[in-house]
């Protein structure tokens, strides 16, 4: 399922690029922690606006975010 693959990719990038916890990263990008956790778990059909917010927080382009999915 694409949501699960995207969540896994976001988690990998968050840990490798920022080293931040879910809570600290969610705070950094001004997103609710529980919402962000559900995105990483692949349980959300996330909007493109929030995908862009996450990509910006990870300092990657949208195409980099979706690479390998």
N, CA, C, O and CB atoms as a CASP TS submission, in Angstrom:
PFRMAT TS
TARGET T0000
AUTHOR 0000-0000-0000
METHOD Language model
MODEL 1
PARENT N/A
ATOM      1  N   UNK     1       0.849  -1.176   0.000  1.00  0.00           N
ATOM      2  CA  UNK     1       0.000   0.000   0.000  1.00  0.00           C
ATOM      3  C   UNK     1       0.901   1.247   0.000  1.00  0.00           C
ATOM      4  O   UNK     1       1.882   1.312   0.740  1.00  0.00           O
ATOM      5  CB  UNK     1      -0.969  -0.007   1.234  1.00  0.00           C
ATOM      6  N   UNK     2       0.562   2.210  -0.819  1.00  0.00           N
ATOM      7  CA  UNK     2       1.404   3.396  -1.002  1.00  0.00           C
ATOM      8  C   UNK     2       1.581   4.192   0.295  1.00  0.00           C
ATOM      9  O   UNK     2       2.659   4.733   0.539  1.00  0.00           O
ATOM     10  CB  UNK     2       0.806   4.295  -2.075  1.00  0.00           C
ATOM     11  N   UNK     3       0.531   4.271   1.136  1.00  0.00           N
ATOM     12  CA  UNK     3       0.667   5.020   2.392  1.00  0.00           C
ATOM     13  C   UNK     3       1.731   4.393   3.286  1.00  0.00           C
ATOM     14  O   UNK     3       2.497   5.106   3.934  1.00  0.00           O
ATOM     15  CB  UNK     3      -0.681   5.075   3.135  1.00  0.00           C
ATOM     16  N   UNK     4       1.782   3.072   3.325  1.00  0.00           N
ATOM     17  CA  UNK     4       2.774   2.390   4.165  1.00  0.00           C
ATOM     18  C   UNK     4       4.181   2.589   3.620  1.00  0.00           C
ATOM     19  O   UNK     4       5.126   2.796   4.382  1.00  0.00           O
ATOM     20  CB  UNK     4       2.459   0.892   4.262  1.00  0.00           C
ATOM     21  N   UNK     5       4.316   2.525   2.294  1.00  0.00           N
ATOM     22  CA  UNK     5       5.625   2.734   1.681  1.00  0.00           C
ATOM     23  C   UNK     5       6.119   4.161   1.906  1.00  0.00           C
ATOM     24  O   UNK     5       7.293   4.382   2.202  1.00  0.00           O
ATOM     25  CB  UNK     5       5.565   2.429   0.182  1.00  0.00           C
ATOM     26  N   UNK     6       5.209   5.129   1.763  1.00  0.00           N
ATOM     27  CA  UNK     6       5.588   6.521   1.997  1.00  0.00           C
ATOM     28  C   UNK     6       5.956   6.735   3.459  1.00  0.00           C
ATOM     29  O   UNK     6       6.937   7.418   3.751  1.00  0.00           O
ATOM     30  CB  UNK     6       4.447   7.469   1.592  1.00  0.00           C
ATOM     31  N   UNK     7       5.195   6.171   4.372  1.00  0.00           N
ATOM     32  CA  UNK     7       5.493   6.299   5.797  1.00  0.00           C
ATOM     33  C   UNK     7       6.859   5.744   6.142  1.00  0.00           C
ATOM     34  O   UNK     7       7.610   6.347   6.909  1.00  0.00           O
ATOM     35  CB  UNK     7       4.438   5.598   6.619  1.00  0.00           C
ATOM     36  N   UNK     8       7.181   4.584   5.569  1.00  0.00           N
ATOM     37  CA  UNK     8       8.498   3.975   5.807  1.00  0.00           C
ATOM     38  C   UNK     8       9.606   4.872   5.265  1.00  0.00           C
ATOM     39  O   UNK     8      10.637   5.053   5.913  1.00  0.00           O
ATOM     40  CB  UNK     8       8.578   2.574   5.154  1.00  0.00           C
ATOM     41  N   UNK     9       9.392   5.430   4.080  1.00  0.00           N
ATOM     42  CA  UNK     9      10.393   6.320   3.466  1.00  0.00           C
ATOM     43  C   UNK     9      10.591   7.571   4.325  1.00  0.00           C
ATOM     44  O   UNK     9      11.724   8.000   4.542  1.00  0.00           O
ATOM     45  CB  UNK     9       9.962   6.721   2.025  1.00  0.00           C
ATOM     46  N   UNK    10       9.502   8.152   4.811  1.00  0.00           N
ATOM     47  CA  UNK    10       9.593   9.340   5.661  1.00  0.00           C
ATOM     48  C   UNK    10      10.362   9.010   6.934  1.00  0.00           C
ATOM     49  O   UNK    10      11.227   9.780   7.352  1.00  0.00           O
ATOM     50  CB  UNK    10       8.185   9.879   6.005  1.00  0.00           C
ATOM     51  N   UNK    11      10.056   7.875   7.554  1.00  0.00           N
ATOM     52  CA  UNK    11      10.749   7.467   8.787  1.00  0.00           C
ATOM     53  C   UNK    11      12.244   7.298   8.535  1.00  0.00           C
ATOM     54  O   UNK    11      13.069   7.755   9.325  1.00  0.00           O
ATOM     55  CB  UNK    11      10.152   6.150   9.337  1.00  0.00           C
ATOM     56  N   UNK    12      12.588   6.638   7.429  1.00  0.00           N
ATOM     57  CA  UNK    12      14.005   6.441   7.094  1.00  0.00           C
ATOM     58  C   UNK    12      14.727   7.776   6.921  1.00  0.00           C
ATOM     59  O   UNK    12      15.825   7.970   7.444  1.00  0.00           O
ATOM     60  CB  UNK    12      14.139   5.605   5.812  1.00  0.00           C
ATOM     61  N   UNK    13      14.106   8.687   6.188  1.00  0.00           N
ATOM     62  CA  UNK    13      14.727   9.995   5.957  1.00  0.00           C
ATOM     63  C   UNK    13      14.805  10.812   7.249  1.00  0.00           C
ATOM     64  O   UNK    13      15.805  11.483   7.501  1.00  0.00           O
ATOM     65  CB  UNK    13      13.943  10.775   4.890  1.00  0.00           C
ATOM     66  N   UNK    14      13.754  10.755   8.063  1.00  0.00           N
ATOM     67  CA  UNK    14      13.758  11.513   9.324  1.00  0.00           C
ATOM     68  C   UNK    14      14.902  11.065  10.214  1.00  0.00           C
ATOM     69  O   UNK    14      15.616  11.891  10.782  1.00  0.00           O
ATOM     70  CB  UNK    14      12.420  11.347  10.065  1.00  0.00           C
ATOM     71  N   UNK    15      15.076   9.753  10.335  1.00  0.00           N
ATOM     72  CA  UNK    15      16.122   9.269  11.233  1.00  0.00           C
ATOM     73  C   UNK    15      17.517   9.506  10.658  1.00  0.00           C
ATOM     74  O   UNK    15      18.438   9.853  11.397  1.00  0.00           O
ATOM     75  CB  UNK    15      15.924   7.787  11.516  1.00  0.00           C
ATOM     76  N   UNK    16      17.682   9.323   9.350  1.00  0.00           N
ATOM     77  CA  UNK    16      19.018   9.485   8.760  1.00  0.00           C
ATOM     78  C   UNK    16      19.409  10.943   8.552  1.00  0.00           C
ATOM     79  O   UNK    16      20.576  11.295   8.726  1.00  0.00           O
ATOM     80  CB  UNK    16      19.085   8.760   7.439  1.00  0.00           C
ATOM     81  N   UNK    17      18.462  11.795   8.184  1.00  0.00           N
ATOM     82  CA  UNK    17      18.794  13.181   7.869  1.00  0.00           C
ATOM     83  C   UNK    17      18.721  14.115   9.076  1.00  0.00           C
ATOM     84  O   UNK    17      19.492  15.070   9.170  1.00  0.00           O
ATOM     85  CB  UNK    17      17.877  13.684   6.798  1.00  0.00           C
ATOM     86  N   UNK    18      17.802  13.844   9.993  1.00  0.00           N
ATOM     87  CA  UNK    18      17.626  14.784  11.098  1.00  0.00           C
ATOM     88  C   UNK    18      18.028  14.204  12.449  1.00  0.00           C
ATOM     89  O   UNK    18      18.483  14.935  13.329  1.00  0.00           O
ATOM     90  CB  UNK    18      16.196  15.234  11.157  1.00  0.00           C
ATOM     91  N   UNK    19      17.863  12.897  12.616  1.00  0.00           N
ATOM     92  CA  UNK    19      18.127  12.278  13.911  1.00  0.00           C
ATOM     93  C   UNK    19      17.108  12.666  14.970  1.00  0.00           C
ATOM     94  O   UNK    19      17.278  12.351  16.147  1.00  0.00           O
ATOM     95  CB  UNK    19      19.502  12.649  14.383  1.00  0.00           C
ATOM     96  N   UNK    20      16.048  13.351  14.552  1.00  0.00           N
ATOM     97  CA  UNK    20      15.035  13.812  15.494  1.00  0.00           C
ATOM     98  C   UNK    20      13.999  12.726  15.772  1.00  0.00           C
ATOM     99  O   UNK    20      13.730  11.875  14.924  1.00  0.00           O
ATOM    100  CB  UNK    20      14.349  15.067  14.960  1.00  0.00           C
ATOM    101  N   UNK    21      13.430  12.768  16.959  1.00  0.00           N
ATOM    102  CA  UNK    21      12.315  11.886  17.290  1.00  0.00           C
ATOM    103  C   UNK    21      11.088  12.329  16.493  1.00  0.00           C
ATOM    104  O   UNK    21      11.064  13.424  15.931  1.00  0.00           O
ATOM    105  CB  UNK    21      12.022  11.901  18.828  1.00  0.00           C
ATOM    106  N   UNK    22      10.082  11.476  16.451  1.00  0.00           N
ATOM    107  CA  UNK    22       8.825  11.869  15.806  1.00  0.00           C
ATOM    108  C   UNK    22       8.292  13.157  16.415  1.00  0.00           C
ATOM    109  O   UNK    22       7.874  14.068  15.701  1.00  0.00           O
ATOM    110  CB  UNK    22       7.777  10.749  15.933  1.00  0.00           C
ATOM    111  N   UNK    23       8.312  13.220  17.720  1.00  0.00           N
ATOM    112  CA  UNK    23       7.768  14.377  18.417  1.00  0.00           C
ATOM    113  C   UNK    23       8.511  15.659  18.057  1.00  0.00           C
ATOM    114  O   UNK    23       7.883  16.672  17.752  1.00  0.00           O
ATOM    115  CB  UNK    23       7.820  14.154  19.915  1.00  0.00           C
ATOM    116  N   UNK    24       9.838  15.624  18.090  1.00  0.00           N
ATOM    117  CA  UNK    24      10.620  16.825  17.791  1.00  0.00           C
ATOM    118  C   UNK    24      10.497  17.221  16.329  1.00  0.00           C
ATOM    119  O   UNK    24      10.436  18.409  16.012  1.00  0.00           O
ATOM    120  CB  UNK    24      12.086  16.605  18.145  1.00  0.00           C
ATOM    121  N   UNK    25      10.459  16.230  15.424  1.00  0.00           N
ATOM    122  CA  UNK    25      10.310  16.555  14.010  1.00  0.00           C
ATOM    123  C   UNK    25       8.929  17.143  13.742  1.00  0.00           C
ATOM    124  O   UNK    25       8.808  18.133  13.020  1.00  0.00           O
ATOM    125  CB  UNK    25      10.538  15.306  13.141  1.00  0.00           C
ATOM    126  N   UNK    26       7.901  16.551  14.312  1.00  0.00           N
ATOM    127  CA  UNK    26       6.540  17.064  14.137  1.00  0.00           C
ATOM    128  C   UNK    26       6.452  18.504  14.636  1.00  0.00           C
ATOM    129  O   UNK    26       5.825  19.347  13.995  1.00  0.00           O
ATOM    130  CB  UNK    26       5.518  16.171  14.884  1.00  0.00           C
ATOM    131  N   UNK    27       7.070  18.780  15.762  1.00  0.00           N
ATOM    132  CA  UNK    27       7.086  20.140  16.297  1.00  0.00           C
ATOM    133  C   UNK    27       7.807  21.083  15.331  1.00  0.00           C
ATOM    134  O   UNK    27       7.348  22.200  15.090  1.00  0.00           O
ATOM    135  CB  UNK    27       7.764  20.169  17.687  1.00  0.00           C
ATOM    136  N   UNK    28       8.930  20.634  14.785  1.00  0.00           N
ATOM    137  CA  UNK    28       9.719  21.441  13.852  1.00  0.00           C
ATOM    138  C   UNK    28       8.894  21.851  12.631  1.00  0.00           C
ATOM    139  O   UNK    28       9.003  22.983  12.159  1.00  0.00           O
ATOM    140  CB  UNK    28      10.966  20.668  13.405  1.00  0.00           C
ATOM    141  N   UNK    29       8.075  20.938  12.123  1.00  0.00           N
ATOM    142  CA  UNK    29       7.300  21.249  10.919  1.00  0.00           C
ATOM    143  C   UNK    29       5.876  21.706  11.251  1.00  0.00           C
ATOM    144  O   UNK    29       5.033  21.835  10.364  1.00  0.00           O
ATOM    145  CB  UNK    29       7.248  20.030  10.002  1.00  0.00           C
ATOM    146  N   UNK    30       5.624  21.945  12.527  1.00  0.00           N
ATOM    147  CA  UNK    30       4.332  22.444  13.007  1.00  0.00           C
ATOM    148  C   UNK    30       3.181  21.516  12.626  1.00  0.00           C
ATOM    149  O   UNK    30       2.175  21.935  12.053  1.00  0.00           O
ATOM    150  CB  UNK    30       4.071  23.840  12.452  1.00  0.00           C
ATOM    151  N   UNK    31       3.365  20.241  12.965  1.00  0.00           N
ATOM    152  CA  UNK    31       2.355  19.222  12.706  1.00  0.00           C
ATOM    153  C   UNK    31       2.096  18.485  14.013  1.00  0.00           C
ATOM    154  O   UNK    31       3.016  18.273  14.803  1.00  0.00           O
ATOM    155  CB  UNK    31       2.810  18.234  11.573  1.00  0.00           C
ATOM    156  N   UNK    32       0.867  18.101  14.238  1.00  0.00           N
ATOM    157  CA  UNK    32       0.527  17.355  15.440  1.00  0.00           C
ATOM    158  C   UNK    32       1.299  16.030  15.463  1.00  0.00           C
ATOM    159  O   UNK    32       1.365  15.329  14.454  1.00  0.00           O
ATOM    160  CB  UNK    32      -1.000  17.102  15.512  1.00  0.00           C
ATOM    161  N   UNK    33       1.871  15.699  16.599  1.00  0.00           N
ATOM    162  CA  UNK    33       2.701  14.497  16.716  1.00  0.00           C
ATOM    163  C   UNK    33       1.920  13.232  16.415  1.00  0.00           C
ATOM    164  O   UNK    33       2.431  12.344  15.733  1.00  0.00           O
ATOM    165  CB  UNK    33       3.297  14.407  18.102  1.00  0.00           C
ATOM    166  N   UNK    34       0.701  13.129  16.905  1.00  0.00           N
ATOM    167  CA  UNK    34      -0.076  11.910  16.673  1.00  0.00           C
ATOM    168  C   UNK    34      -0.440  11.771  15.200  1.00  0.00           C
ATOM    169  O   UNK    34      -0.475  10.659  14.672  1.00  0.00           O
ATOM    170  CB  UNK    34      -1.347  11.911  17.533  1.00  0.00           C
ATOM    171  N   UNK    35      -0.709  12.887  14.536  1.00  0.00           N
ATOM    172  CA  UNK    35      -0.981  12.853  13.100  1.00  0.00           C
ATOM    173  C   UNK    35       0.271  12.394  12.361  1.00  0.00           C
ATOM    174  O   UNK    35       0.202  11.521  11.496  1.00  0.00           O
ATOM    175  CB  UNK    35      -1.442  14.246  12.587  1.00  0.00           C
ATOM    176  N   UNK    36       1.419  12.986  12.704  1.00  0.00           N
ATOM    177  CA  UNK    36       2.668  12.614  12.043  1.00  0.00           C
ATOM    178  C   UNK    36       2.996  11.140  12.279  1.00  0.00           C
ATOM    179  O   UNK    36       3.440  10.449  11.362  1.00  0.00           O
ATOM    180  CB  UNK    36       3.820  13.498  12.542  1.00  0.00           C
ATOM    181  N   UNK    37       2.780  10.662  13.494  1.00  0.00           N
ATOM    182  CA  UNK    37       3.036   9.248  13.801  1.00  0.00           C
ATOM    183  C   UNK    37       2.157   8.344  12.943  1.00  0.00           C
ATOM    184  O   UNK    37       2.609   7.293  12.490  1.00  0.00           O
ATOM    185  CB  UNK    37       2.788   8.962  15.300  1.00  0.00           C
ATOM    186  N   UNK    38       0.921   8.738  12.718  1.00  0.00           N
ATOM    187  CA  UNK    38       0.036   7.916  11.891  1.00  0.00           C
ATOM    188  C   UNK    38       0.443   7.967  10.417  1.00  0.00           C
ATOM    189  O   UNK    38       0.202   7.010   9.680  1.00  0.00           O
ATOM    190  CB  UNK    38      -1.418   8.379  12.049  1.00  0.00           C
ATOM    191  N   UNK    39       1.057   9.067   9.978  1.00  0.00           N
ATOM    192  CA  UNK    39       1.598   9.145   8.617  1.00  0.00           C
ATOM    193  C   UNK    39       2.740   8.147   8.474  1.00  0.00           C
ATOM    194  O   UNK    39       2.773   7.371   7.519  1.00  0.00           O
ATOM    195  CB  UNK    39       2.087  10.589   8.287  1.00  0.00           C
ATOM    196  N   UNK    40       3.670   8.164   9.416  1.00  0.00           N
ATOM    197  CA  UNK    40       4.798   7.233   9.368  1.00  0.00           C
ATOM    198  C   UNK    40       4.345   5.780   9.465  1.00  0.00           C
ATOM    199  O   UNK    40       4.989   4.889   8.913  1.00  0.00           O
ATOM    200  CB  UNK    40       5.779   7.541  10.488  1.00  0.00           C
ATOM    201  N   UNK    41       3.266   5.545  10.149  1.00  0.00           N
ATOM    202  CA  UNK    41       2.737   4.187  10.288  1.00  0.00           C
ATOM    203  C   UNK    41       1.948   3.751   9.049  1.00  0.00           C
ATOM    204  O   UNK    41       1.525   2.599   8.949  1.00  0.00           O
ATOM    205  CB  UNK    41       1.846   4.096  11.526  1.00  0.00           C
ATOM    206  N   UNK    42       1.756   4.674   8.115  1.00  0.00           N
ATOM    207  CA  UNK    42       1.024   4.351   6.889  1.00  0.00           C
ATOM    208  C   UNK    42      -0.467   4.281   7.062  1.00  0.00           C
ATOM    209  O   UNK    42      -1.153   3.620   6.283  1.00  0.00           O
ATOM    210  CB  UNK    42       1.498   3.068   6.349  1.00  0.00           C
ATOM    211  N   UNK    43      -0.985   4.957   8.079  1.00  0.00           N
ATOM    212  CA  UNK    43      -2.412   4.896   8.375  1.00  0.00           C
ATOM    213  C   UNK    43      -3.175   6.136   7.910  1.00  0.00           C
ATOM    214  O   UNK    43      -4.375   6.252   8.159  1.00  0.00           O
ATOM    215  CB  UNK    43      -2.612   4.709   9.854  1.00  0.00           C
ATOM    216  N   UNK    44      -2.496   7.056   7.242  1.00  0.00           N
ATOM    217  CA  UNK    44      -3.135   8.289   6.780  1.00  0.00           C
ATOM    218  C   UNK    44      -3.037   8.430   5.277  1.00  0.00           C
ATOM    219  O   UNK    44      -2.015   8.102   4.674  1.00  0.00           O
ATOM    220  CB  UNK    44      -2.509   9.499   7.454  1.00  0.00           C
ATOM    221  N   UNK    45      -4.103   8.918   4.681  1.00  0.00           N
ATOM    222  CA  UNK    45      -4.079   9.318   3.285  1.00  0.00           C
ATOM    223  C   UNK    45      -3.765  10.815   3.311  1.00  0.00           C
ATOM    224  O   UNK    45      -4.667  11.653   3.299  1.00  0.00           O
ATOM    225  CB  UNK    45      -5.460   8.993   2.530  1.00  0.00           C
ATOM    226  N   UNK    46      -2.489  11.127   3.345  1.00  0.00           N
ATOM    227  CA  UNK    46      -1.990  12.468   3.625  1.00  0.00           C
ATOM    228  C   UNK    46      -2.147  13.388   2.411  1.00  0.00           C
ATOM    229  O   UNK    46      -2.005  12.950   1.269  1.00  0.00           O
ATOM    230  CB  UNK    46      -0.523  12.405   4.049  1.00  0.00           C
ATOM    231  N   UNK    47      -2.438  14.648   2.664  1.00  0.00           N
ATOM    232  CA  UNK    47      -2.597  15.626   1.586  1.00  0.00           C
ATOM    233  C   UNK    47      -1.237  16.044   1.028  1.00  0.00           C
ATOM    234  O   UNK    47      -0.213  15.924   1.700  1.00  0.00           O
ATOM    235  CB  UNK    47      -3.366  16.863   2.090  1.00  0.00           C
ATOM    236  N   UNK    48      -1.244  16.525  -0.188  1.00  0.00           N
ATOM    237  CA  UNK    48      -0.016  16.985  -0.826  1.00  0.00           C
ATOM    238  C   UNK    48       0.585  18.163  -0.058  1.00  0.00           C
ATOM    239  O   UNK    48       1.804  18.331  -0.031  1.00  0.00           O
ATOM    240  CB  UNK    48      -0.286  17.383  -2.285  1.00  0.00           C
ATOM    241  N   UNK    49      -0.259  18.966   0.558  1.00  0.00           N
ATOM    242  CA  UNK    49       0.228  20.094   1.358  1.00  0.00           C
ATOM    243  C   UNK    49       1.081  19.593   2.521  1.00  0.00           C
ATOM    244  O   UNK    49       2.148  20.142   2.794  1.00  0.00           O
ATOM    245  CB  UNK    49      -0.954  20.938   1.887  1.00  0.00           C
ATOM    246  N   UNK    50       0.613  18.558   3.198  1.00  0.00           N
ATOM    247  CA  UNK    50       1.373  18.008   4.324  1.00  0.00           C
ATOM    248  C   UNK    50       2.593  17.224   3.853  1.00  0.00           C
ATOM    249  O   UNK    50       3.614  17.195   4.540  1.00  0.00           O
ATOM    250  CB  UNK    50       0.480  17.111   5.173  1.00  0.00           C
ATOM    251  N   UNK    51       2.494  16.588   2.686  1.00  0.00           N
ATOM    252  CA  UNK    51       3.666  15.913   2.129  1.00  0.00           C
ATOM    253  C   UNK    51       4.762  16.934   1.857  1.00  0.00           C
ATOM    254  O   UNK    51       5.932  16.689   2.155  1.00  0.00           O
ATOM    255  CB  UNK    51       3.302  15.148   0.832  1.00  0.00           C
ATOM    256  N   UNK    52       4.386  18.077   1.291  1.00  0.00           N
ATOM    257  CA  UNK    52       5.351  19.146   1.007  1.00  0.00           C
ATOM    258  C   UNK    52       5.966  19.677   2.296  1.00  0.00           C
ATOM    259  O   UNK    52       7.166  19.947   2.343  1.00  0.00           O
ATOM    260  CB  UNK    52       4.678  20.292   0.233  1.00  0.00           C
ATOM    261  N   UNK    53       5.166  19.827   3.329  1.00  0.00           N
ATOM    262  CA  UNK    53       5.660  20.297   4.627  1.00  0.00           C
ATOM    263  C   UNK    53       6.707  19.327   5.185  1.00  0.00           C
ATOM    264  O   UNK    53       7.730  19.754   5.720  1.00  0.00           O
ATOM    265  CB  UNK    53       4.488  20.455   5.628  1.00  0.00           C
ATOM    266  N   UNK    54       6.449  18.035   5.058  1.00  0.00           N
ATOM    267  CA  UNK    54       7.390  17.024   5.528  1.00  0.00           C
ATOM    268  C   UNK    54       8.666  17.062   4.696  1.00  0.00           C
ATOM    269  O   UNK    54       9.767  17.033   5.245  1.00  0.00           O
ATOM    270  CB  UNK    54       6.755  15.623   5.472  1.00  0.00           C
ATOM    271  N   UNK    55       8.522  17.126   3.370  1.00  0.00           N
ATOM    272  CA  UNK    55       9.699  17.181   2.490  1.00  0.00           C
ATOM    273  C   UNK    55      10.568  18.392   2.822  1.00  0.00           C
ATOM    274  O   UNK    55      11.793  18.280   2.884  1.00  0.00           O
ATOM    275  CB  UNK    55       9.267  17.232   1.008  1.00  0.00           C
ATOM    276  N   UNK    56       9.946  19.532   3.034  1.00  0.00           N
ATOM    277  CA  UNK    56      10.700  20.741   3.396  1.00  0.00           C
ATOM    278  C   UNK    56      11.426  20.548   4.718  1.00  0.00           C
ATOM    279  O   UNK    56      12.579  20.957   4.858  1.00  0.00           O
ATOM    280  CB  UNK    56       9.764  21.960   3.483  1.00  0.00           C
ATOM    281  N   UNK    57      10.762  19.929   5.689  1.00  0.00           N
ATOM    282  CA  UNK    57      11.380  19.671   6.988  1.00  0.00           C
ATOM    283  C   UNK    57      12.554  18.715   6.896  1.00  0.00           C
ATOM    284  O   UNK    57      13.491  18.784   7.692  1.00  0.00           O
ATOM    285  CB  UNK    57      10.358  19.119   7.943  1.00  0.00           C
ATOM    286  N   UNK    58      12.493  17.821   5.916  1.00  0.00           N
ATOM    287  CA  UNK    58      13.580  16.866   5.697  1.00  0.00           C
ATOM    288  C   UNK    58      14.652  17.433   4.774  1.00  0.00           C
ATOM    289  O   UNK    58      15.701  16.820   4.573  1.00  0.00           O
ATOM    290  CB  UNK    58      13.032  15.569   5.115  1.00  0.00           C
ATOM    291  N   UNK    59      14.380  18.608   4.217  1.00  0.00           N
ATOM    292  CA  UNK    59      15.283  19.262   3.269  1.00  0.00           C
ATOM    293  C   UNK    59      15.526  18.378   2.037  1.00  0.00           C
ATOM    294  O   UNK    59      16.657  18.211   1.582  1.00  0.00           O
ATOM    295  CB  UNK    59      16.622  19.598   3.955  1.00  0.00           C
ATOM    296  N   UNK    60      14.426  17.820   1.516  1.00  0.00           N
ATOM    297  CA  UNK    60      14.484  17.044   0.285  1.00  0.00           C
ATOM    298  C   UNK    60      13.397  17.548  -0.665  1.00  0.00           C
ATOM    299  O   UNK    60      12.424  18.171  -0.238  1.00  0.00           O
ATOM    300  CB  UNK    60      14.313  15.517   0.573  1.00  0.00           C
ATOM    301  N   UNK    61      13.576  17.272  -1.946  1.00  0.00           N
ATOM    302  CA  UNK    61      12.540  17.611  -2.917  1.00  0.00           C
ATOM    303  C   UNK    61      11.442  16.561  -2.847  1.00  0.00           C
ATOM    304  O   UNK    61      11.624  15.488  -2.273  1.00  0.00           O
ATOM    305  CB  UNK    61      13.124  17.709  -4.356  1.00  0.00           C
ATOM    306  N   UNK    62      10.294  16.890  -3.444  1.00  0.00           N
ATOM    307  CA  UNK    62       9.213  15.911  -3.490  1.00  0.00           C
ATOM    308  C   UNK    62       9.649  14.669  -4.255  1.00  0.00           C
ATOM    309  O   UNK    62       9.312  13.551  -3.866  1.00  0.00           O
ATOM    310  CB  UNK    62       7.959  16.519  -4.134  1.00  0.00           C
ATOM    311  N   UNK    63      10.398  14.855  -5.340  1.00  0.00           N
ATOM    312  CA  UNK    63      10.833  13.687  -6.101  1.00  0.00           C
ATOM    313  C   UNK    63      11.784  12.814  -5.282  1.00  0.00           C
ATOM    314  O   UNK    63      11.739  11.588  -5.380  1.00  0.00           O
ATOM    315  CB  UNK    63      11.510  14.124  -7.401  1.00  0.00           C
ATOM    316  N   UNK    64      12.643  13.439  -4.478  1.00  0.00           N
ATOM    317  CA  UNK    64      13.538  12.657  -3.602  1.00  0.00           C
ATOM    318  C   UNK    64      12.724  11.885  -2.564  1.00  0.00           C
ATOM    319  O   UNK    64      13.042  10.741  -2.238  1.00  0.00           O
ATOM    320  CB  UNK    64      14.566  13.587  -2.891  1.00  0.00           C
ATOM    321  N   UNK    65      11.689  12.512  -2.058  1.00  0.00           N
ATOM    322  CA  UNK    65      10.843  11.864  -1.051  1.00  0.00           C
ATOM    323  C   UNK    65      10.198  10.604  -1.620  1.00  0.00           C
ATOM    324  O   UNK    65      10.078   9.594  -0.926  1.00  0.00           O
ATOM    325  CB  UNK    65       9.758  12.837  -0.548  1.00  0.00           C
ATOM    326  N   UNK    66       9.782  10.666  -2.884  1.00  0.00           N
ATOM    327  CA  UNK    66       9.093   9.543  -3.502  1.00  0.00           C
ATOM    328  C   UNK    66      10.015   8.552  -4.198  1.00  0.00           C
ATOM    329  O   UNK    66       9.545   7.541  -4.720  1.00  0.00           O
ATOM    330  CB  UNK    66       8.105  10.052  -4.479  1.00  0.00           C
ATOM    331  N   UNK    67      11.319   8.820  -4.217  1.00  0.00           N
ATOM    332  CA  UNK    67      12.262   7.915  -4.853  1.00  0.00           C
ATOM    333  C   UNK    67      12.220   6.539  -4.196  1.00  0.00           C
ATOM    334  O   UNK    67      12.331   6.412  -2.977  1.00  0.00           O
ATOM    335  CB  UNK    67      13.676   8.491  -4.790  1.00  0.00           C
ATOM    336  N   UNK    68      12.062   5.530  -5.014  1.00  0.00           N
ATOM    337  CA  UNK    68      12.102   4.160  -4.516  1.00  0.00           C
ATOM    338  C   UNK    68      10.760   3.595  -4.080  1.00  0.00           C
ATOM    339  O   UNK    68      10.689   2.443  -3.652  1.00  0.00           O
ATOM    340  CB  UNK    68      13.035   4.087  -3.384  1.00  0.00           C
ATOM    341  N   UNK    69       9.705   4.377  -4.179  1.00  0.00           N
ATOM    342  CA  UNK    69       8.384   3.844  -3.757  1.00  0.00           C
ATOM    343  C   UNK    69       7.802   2.967  -4.830  1.00  0.00           C
ATOM    344  O   UNK    69       6.706   2.432  -4.663  1.00  0.00           O
ATOM    345  CB  UNK    69       7.400   4.984  -3.430  1.00  0.00           C
TER
END
